C-alpha cells in the first residue's frame, strides 16, 4: 500500500474520536493529504542528499541514526544535542511511557494518553504504540524532564491547541508532525497529576516555550498554525531548534516576548540544520535582546525576509545557504524592525561563511565580535555551506523502522 494511502487510512481509523469544526478547519482527509503533499515535496528535495544516515556531516544525526538498533537504544538521542540546548536530557533518567490512546481530556487526563504522560512529576521517555492524530482540546502543558519521541510511528498533533512548555526545564520533542494549530479557549487544565491551573485563550502556536530552560526541538515537521510555529519568550534560554522542516506559514519563529520585556536579555538559542521550505513569510527567526546562533540552515523560500529583529539582539549567521526569491524587492536576508538606521547600526549582527544565492544579501551591523567568540558562546562549529543540502536533507520527521537506520 502506498505511504500516502497508509497515512490517510490511519487517519480515518482515528476519525471517530476526533471532532472537527467546519468554521476554521478543513476536512480531516484533506488536511492529511495536504500535509502528505508537503512531505512528498520534501522527500523529492531530500534525494539531493545522502540516503546513508552516517557521513552526512550533521553531528546530531551521525550521533544516533547510524544505529539500526535505535529502537532499543532510544535514549541515546539525549546525548546528541548541540548548541545552547545541548544539556537538555528530557526523560533520559526515567521510565518509558507508551501512549496508546489519541483522545484528550484537559482536566482529567486518561492514562495512556499523551496529556496524562506529559504532566507526570517523574522523568519519562514518551513513545507511541501506533500511528495517531491527536486533537488537543487545550494547550498541552508539559512538565519537566520529559521526552516526546515519535520515532517508529506517524504522530500528528493537529487541528486543536498545541504544545506549551511554561516555566519547565529539560524537555526534548522529537519526530512529531505539528500543524494546523488553533487558539484554545479559556478553562482549567491539568499541569501535574494533582494540580489544575486556569488558562486564558492561547495564541495558537505550534510550540510555545515560555520562561523555560534546556529545551531541544529536533526533527519535527511544522506548518499552518494560527500564530507562530515556534515561539520562545519570557526569559527562556538554553534552547536548540534543529533538523526541523518548516513550511506554509507566515510568521515562523519568534524569540523574545516584546521590545519592552528586558527579561529576554539572557536568552541564548541555537537554530541549526533546519530546512525553511515553501510558503514561508519571515521570522526565521525574529529576535529580541538575546544571543542567537543561526548555523547551517537551508533557506530555500522566504516571501518577506529570513532573519530579523529588534531591541538590539546579537545574531551570528554562520554557514547557512540562502536562496533569495525571484522577487527583486525581497533579496535582503535581514530586516531591522522599529528602529532608525542610527540605532540599528550598533546592533551586533554578523554573517560568516554564508552561501548567498540568486542575489541574496545580508546587512551586517555593530562592531562585530570575533568569530571565535561567537563560536565559543554557542559551543558548536559550523560546517561549510556547500554541505548544507546533505546536512539538512533529512530535516523534519524521519521514517524509522525497527532493525534499520532511520531514513528520509
C-alpha positions as CSV (number, residue, x, y, z in Angstrom):
1,X,0.0,0.0,0.0
2,X,1.4,3.5,-0.9
3,X,2.6,5.6,2.0
4,X,0.1,8.3,1.3
5,X,-2.7,5.8,1.4
6,X,-1.5,4.3,4.6
7,X,-1.4,7.8,6.2
8,X,-5.0,8.6,5.2
9,X,-6.1,5.1,6.3
10,X,-4.7,5.5,9.8
11,X,-6.3,9.0,10.0
12,X,-9.7,7.6,9.1
13,X,-9.4,4.9,11.6
14,X,-8.9,7.5,14.3
15,X,-11.7,9.8,12.9
16,X,-14.4,8.6,15.4
17,X,-12.5,10.1,18.4
18,X,-11.8,13.4,16.6
19,X,-14.3,16.3,16.3
20,X,-13.5,18.9,13.7
21,X,-15.1,22.3,13.5
22,X,-16.1,23.4,10.0
23,X,-15.7,27.0,10.9
24,X,-12.0,27.2,10.8
25,X,-10.5,23.8,9.8
26,X,-10.6,21.6,6.8
27,X,-12.0,18.1,6.2
28,X,-9.7,15.6,8.1
29,X,-8.8,13.7,5.0
30,X,-7.9,16.8,3.0
31,X,-5.8,18.1,5.9
32,X,-3.7,14.9,6.0
33,X,-3.4,14.9,2.2
34,X,-2.1,18.4,2.3
35,X,0.5,17.5,4.9
36,X,1.4,14.4,2.9
37,X,1.9,16.5,-0.2
38,X,4.3,18.7,1.8
39,X,6.1,15.5,3.0
40,X,6.5,14.2,-0.6
41,X,7.8,17.6,-1.8
42,X,10.4,17.5,0.9
43,X,11.3,13.9,0.1
44,X,11.9,14.9,-3.5
45,X,14.3,17.5,-2.3
46,X,15.9,15.1,0.1
47,X,17.1,13.0,-2.9
48,X,19.7,15.6,-3.3
49,X,21.3,14.5,0.0
50,X,22.7,11.2,1.1
51,X,20.5,8.3,2.0
52,X,23.1,6.8,4.3
53,X,22.4,8.2,7.8
54,X,26.2,8.2,8.5
55,X,28.6,10.6,7.0
56,X,26.1,13.5,6.5
57,X,28.3,15.9,8.4
58,X,25.3,16.5,10.6
59,X,26.6,15.9,14.1
60,X,23.2,15.3,15.6
61,X,22.2,12.7,13.1
62,X,25.5,11.0,13.0
63,X,25.4,10.6,16.7
64,X,22.3,8.2,16.7
65,X,21.0,7.5,13.2
66,X,23.8,5.1,12.3
67,X,22.4,2.6,14.7
68,X,19.9,0.1,13.2
69,X,19.1,-0.9,16.7
70,X,17.8,2.6,17.5
71,X,14.5,1.3,18.9
72,X,16.3,-0.4,21.8
73,X,18.7,2.5,22.3
74,X,16.2,5.4,22.1
75,X,17.7,7.3,25.0
76,X,21.0,7.6,23.1
77,X,19.3,10.6,21.5
78,X,19.6,12.6,24.7
79,X,23.4,12.6,24.3
80,X,23.3,14.1,20.8
81,X,22.1,17.7,21.2
82,X,24.3,20.6,20.2
83,X,24.4,24.3,20.8
84,X,22.8,26.1,23.7
85,X,20.2,23.4,24.3
86,X,22.8,20.6,24.5
87,X,22.2,19.9,28.2
88,X,18.5,19.1,27.7
89,X,18.2,15.4,28.8
90,X,14.5,15.1,28.7
91,X,13.3,11.9,30.2
92,X,16.6,10.1,29.9
93,X,16.7,9.1,33.6
94,X,13.1,7.9,33.7
95,X,11.0,5.0,32.5
96,X,9.3,4.6,29.1
97,X,5.7,5.6,28.9
98,X,3.6,4.2,26.0
99,X,0.9,6.4,24.6
100,X,-1.9,4.1,23.3
101,X,-4.9,6.5,23.2
102,X,-5.3,9.6,21.0
103,X,-8.1,11.1,23.0
104,X,-7.7,14.2,25.2
105,X,-9.3,15.3,28.5
106,X,-7.6,18.5,29.7
107,X,-9.0,18.3,33.2
108,X,-8.9,14.6,34.0
109,X,-6.4,13.0,31.6
110,X,-6.9,9.4,30.9
111,X,-3.9,7.0,31.5
112,X,-2.4,6.1,28.2
113,X,-2.9,9.5,26.6
114,X,-0.2,12.0,25.7
115,X,-1.6,14.6,28.2
116,X,-1.5,12.1,31.0
117,X,2.1,11.3,30.2
118,X,3.5,14.8,30.0
119,X,2.0,16.1,33.3
120,X,3.6,13.4,35.5
121,X,6.1,14.5,38.0
122,X,8.8,11.9,37.3
123,X,11.1,11.9,34.3
124,X,9.5,9.9,31.4
125,X,10.6,8.9,27.9
126,X,7.2,9.0,26.0
127,X,6.7,6.8,22.9
128,X,3.7,5.8,20.9
129,X,2.2,2.4,20.2
130,X,0.8,3.2,16.7
131,X,0.1,5.9,14.3
132,X,-2.3,8.5,15.6
133,X,-3.6,12.0,15.1
134,X,-4.1,13.9,18.4
135,X,-6.5,16.8,18.5
136,X,-6.0,18.6,21.8
137,X,-8.8,20.5,23.5
138,X,-6.5,22.8,25.4
139,X,-2.8,23.6,25.3
140,X,-0.6,20.6,26.2
141,X,1.1,21.8,29.4
142,X,4.3,19.8,29.7
143,X,6.1,19.0,33.0
144,X,9.9,19.0,33.3
145,X,12.2,16.1,32.3
146,X,10.1,14.7,29.5
147,X,10.9,13.4,26.0
148,X,8.2,13.1,23.4
149,X,9.7,10.6,20.9
150,X,7.7,9.9,17.7
151,X,10.2,7.6,16.1
152,X,8.8,4.4,14.6
153,X,5.2,5.7,14.1
154,X,3.4,8.6,12.4
155,X,2.2,11.0,15.0
156,X,0.3,14.3,14.2
157,X,-0.7,16.9,16.8
158,X,-3.2,18.9,14.7
159,X,-6.5,20.8,14.5
160,X,-6.5,22.0,18.1
161,X,-4.3,23.9,20.5
162,X,-0.8,22.5,20.6
163,X,2.3,22.3,22.9
164,X,3.1,24.8,25.7
165,X,6.3,24.5,27.8
166,X,5.9,27.0,30.6
167,X,8.5,27.6,33.4
168,X,9.8,24.0,33.0
169,X,13.1,22.5,32.2
170,X,14.8,19.6,30.4
171,X,12.4,18.8,27.6
172,X,13.0,17.1,24.2
173,X,10.4,17.0,21.4
174,X,11.5,14.8,18.5
175,X,9.8,13.3,15.5
176,X,6.3,14.8,15.6
177,X,4.1,16.4,12.9
178,X,2.7,19.7,14.4
179,X,0.3,21.5,12.1
180,X,-3.0,23.4,11.8
181,X,-2.7,24.5,15.5
182,X,-5.5,26.8,16.6
183,X,-6.3,29.1,19.5
184,X,-7.7,27.3,22.5
185,X,-10.4,28.7,24.8
186,X,-10.1,29.6,28.4
187,X,-10.6,27.0,31.2
188,X,-8.9,24.7,33.6
189,X,-6.1,22.4,32.5
190,X,-4.1,19.8,34.5
191,X,-0.4,20.6,34.7
192,X,0.5,17.9,37.1
193,X,-1.3,14.8,38.5
194,X,-2.8,16.7,41.4
195,X,-3.0,20.3,40.2
196,X,-5.1,22.2,37.7
197,X,-4.5,25.7,36.5
198,X,-6.8,28.1,34.8
199,X,-5.5,29.2,31.4
200,X,-6.8,32.0,29.3
201,X,-7.2,31.8,25.5
202,X,-4.0,30.6,23.9
203,X,-2.1,32.2,21.0
204,X,-2.3,29.2,18.6
205,X,1.4,28.5,18.3
206,X,2.8,25.1,17.3
207,X,5.2,25.1,20.3
208,X,5.3,27.9,22.9
209,X,8.4,27.9,25.1
210,X,7.7,30.4,28.0
211,X,10.1,31.0,30.8
212,X,11.7,27.6,30.3
213,X,15.3,26.3,30.0
214,X,17.2,23.4,28.5
215,X,14.7,22.7,25.7
216,X,15.5,20.8,22.4
217,X,13.1,20.6,19.5
218,X,14.5,18.2,16.8
219,X,13.3,16.5,13.6
220,X,9.8,17.8,13.7
221,X,7.7,19.0,10.8
222,X,5.7,22.1,11.4
223,X,3.2,24.1,9.3
224,X,0.0,26.1,9.1
225,X,-0.5,27.3,12.7
226,X,-2.7,30.3,13.8
227,X,0.2,32.3,15.2
228,X,3.8,31.1,15.2
229,X,5.3,27.7,14.5
230,X,7.7,28.1,17.5
231,X,7.7,31.0,20.0
232,X,10.5,31.3,22.6
233,X,9.6,34.0,25.1
234,X,9.6,35.4,28.7
235,X,13.2,34.7,29.7
236,X,13.5,31.2,28.1
237,X,17.1,30.2,27.5
238,X,19.4,27.3,26.6
239,X,17.3,26.3,23.6
240,X,18.2,24.4,20.4
241,X,15.9,24.2,17.4
242,X,17.4,21.7,15.0
243,X,16.6,19.5,12.0
244,X,13.1,20.7,11.6
245,X,11.2,21.1,8.3
246,X,9.0,24.2,8.3
247,X,6.6,25.1,5.6
248,X,3.4,27.1,4.7
249,X,3.4,29.7,7.4
250,X,3.8,33.5,7.6
251,X,5.4,34.2,11.0
252,X,7.7,31.2,11.6
253,X,9.7,31.7,14.8
254,X,9.7,34.4,17.4
255,X,12.5,34.7,20.0
256,X,11.7,37.4,22.7
257,X,8.4,38.5,24.0
258,X,8.3,42.2,23.2
259,X,10.5,45.2,22.8
260,X,9.9,46.2,26.4
261,X,10.4,42.8,28.1
262,X,14.1,43.0,29.1
263,X,13.9,39.7,30.8
264,X,14.8,38.2,27.4
265,X,18.3,39.7,27.6
266,X,19.7,36.4,28.9
267,X,18.1,34.3,26.1
268,X,20.5,32.0,24.2
269,X,19.3,29.9,21.3
270,X,20.8,27.8,18.6
271,X,19.0,27.3,15.3
272,X,20.8,24.6,13.3
273,X,20.3,22.2,10.3
274,X,16.7,23.3,9.7
275,X,15.1,23.5,6.3
276,X,12.9,26.6,5.8
277,X,10.8,25.5,2.9
278,X,8.0,26.6,0.7
279,X,5.3,29.1,1.7
280,X,7.1,30.9,4.5
281,X,6.8,34.7,5.0
282,X,9.5,35.7,7.5
283,X,10.7,35.3,11.1
284,X,13.3,32.5,10.5
285,X,13.8,33.7,13.3
286,X,12.8,37.2,14.5
287,X,14.9,38.0,17.6
288,X,14.8,40.4,20.5
289,X,17.5,41.2,23.1
290,X,19.3,37.8,23.4
291,X,22.1,35.9,21.6
292,X,21.2,33.7,18.6
293,X,23.5,31.4,16.6
294,X,21.9,30.6,13.3
295,X,24.0,27.9,11.7
296,X,24.0,25.5,8.7
297,X,20.3,26.0,7.9
298,X,18.9,25.8,4.4
299,X,16.7,28.8,3.4
300,X,15.0,27.9,0.1
301,X,12.0,30.1,0.4
302,X,11.0,33.4,2.0
303,X,8.4,36.0,0.9
304,X,9.5,38.9,3.1
305,X,12.8,38.3,4.8
306,X,14.7,35.5,6.5
307,X,16.3,36.8,9.7
308,X,15.0,39.9,11.6
309,X,15.0,41.5,15.0
310,X,14.6,44.5,17.2
311,X,15.8,45.6,20.7
312,X,19.5,45.0,19.9
313,X,19.7,41.2,19.6
314,X,23.1,39.6,18.8
315,X,22.8,37.4,15.8
316,X,25.5,35.3,14.4
317,X,24.6,33.8,11.0
318,X,27.1,31.1,10.0
319,X,27.4,28.6,7.2
320,X,23.8,28.9,6.1
321,X,22.6,28.6,2.5
322,X,20.3,31.5,1.5
323,X,18.4,31.2,-1.8
324,X,16.6,34.5,-2.4
325,X,13.2,34.7,-4.1
326,X,13.0,35.8,-7.7
327,X,11.1,38.9,-6.4
328,X,13.7,41.8,-6.6
329,X,12.1,43.5,-3.7
330,X,12.9,40.8,-1.2
331,X,16.5,39.8,-1.8
332,X,17.7,41.1,1.6
333,X,18.1,38.3,4.2
334,X,17.9,40.7,7.2
335,X,15.2,43.0,8.5
336,X,15.7,45.6,11.3
337,X,12.4,46.4,13.0
338,X,11.1,49.6,14.6
339,X,14.4,51.4,14.5
340,X,16.2,54.2,12.7
341,X,19.4,53.3,11.0
342,X,21.4,55.3,13.6
343,X,20.1,52.9,16.2
344,X,20.4,49.5,14.5
345,X,23.9,50.2,13.2
346,X,25.1,49.4,16.7
347,X,23.2,46.0,16.8
348,X,25.7,43.2,16.6
349,X,24.7,41.2,13.5
350,X,27.3,39.2,11.7
351,X,27.4,36.8,8.7
352,X,30.3,34.4,8.4
353,X,30.7,31.8,5.6
354,X,27.1,32.0,4.5
355,X,26.3,31.0,0.9
356,X,24.1,33.6,-0.7
357,X,22.3,32.7,-4.0
358,X,20.1,34.5,-6.5
359,X,21.0,37.9,-5.3
360,X,20.6,37.3,-1.6
361,X,22.4,39.7,0.7
362,X,23.0,40.1,4.5
363,X,23.2,43.6,6.1
364,X,25.7,43.3,9.0
365,X,25.8,45.8,11.8
366,X,27.7,46.5,15.0
367,X,31.4,46.4,15.8
368,X,31.3,42.6,15.4
369,X,32.8,40.2,17.9
370,X,35.4,37.8,16.6
371,X,34.2,34.5,15.0
372,X,35.9,32.6,17.8
373,X,34.0,34.5,20.4
374,X,30.7,33.7,18.7
375,X,31.5,30.0,18.1
376,X,32.6,29.5,21.7
377,X,29.4,31.1,23.0
378,X,27.3,28.6,21.1
379,X,29.6,25.6,21.7
380,X,29.3,24.3,18.2
381,X,31.2,24.7,14.9
382,X,29.7,25.4,11.5
383,X,30.3,23.1,8.6
384,X,31.0,24.5,5.1
385,X,27.8,25.9,3.5
386,X,28.2,23.7,0.4
387,X,27.4,20.7,2.7
388,X,24.1,22.3,3.9
389,X,22.0,20.3,1.3
390,X,23.2,17.0,2.7
391,X,23.1,18.1,6.3
392,X,19.5,19.2,6.0
393,X,18.3,16.5,3.6
394,X,16.7,14.7,6.5
395,X,15.1,17.7,8.1
396,X,11.6,17.1,9.5
397,X,10.1,13.8,10.7
398,X,12.1,10.7,9.7
399,X,10.8,7.3,8.7
400,X,12.1,4.9,11.3
401,X,11.6,1.1,11.1
402,X,12.8,-1.5,13.6
403,X,16.1,-3.0,12.6
404,X,17.0,-0.3,10.1
405,X,18.6,3.1,10.2
406,X,16.0,5.9,10.2
407,X,15.8,7.4,6.7
408,X,14.2,10.3,4.8
